[in-house]
Amino acid sequence: MFVHTLDDGGVIDESSLLEDAVESEPEVDTGAVRYEIIERATQRGNALLVDSRGYSYGVHRRSEDSVLWRCTTRSSSVKCRAIVRQEGDVFTPGSLFYLLT
């Protein structure tokens, strides 16, 4: 029980706050990111890769067996340097993090 007595004689009971926190279900993040390729999604008719976190990627480079996708978020203050390598149906994020200022 968390009860505090104030200097003016008032009392604050925080026990209900703790009960609410314990009873609520925490959000579960499975860590699995899903990717979807959207054909003809750009203004120029190119494919766009979108992940379940809301980031989108354009084709940066293609080879015989893989595609390198680069994050499309760019502005004067935000530079997203994230990449994703696609080999068949397998998507592997690169080591760079997303939003860099």
Summary of the structure (lengths in Angstrom):
residues: 101
radius of gyration: 23.3
end to end distance: 45.0
largest distance: 76.6
contacts: 202
relative contact order: 0.13
helix: 9%
strand: 40%
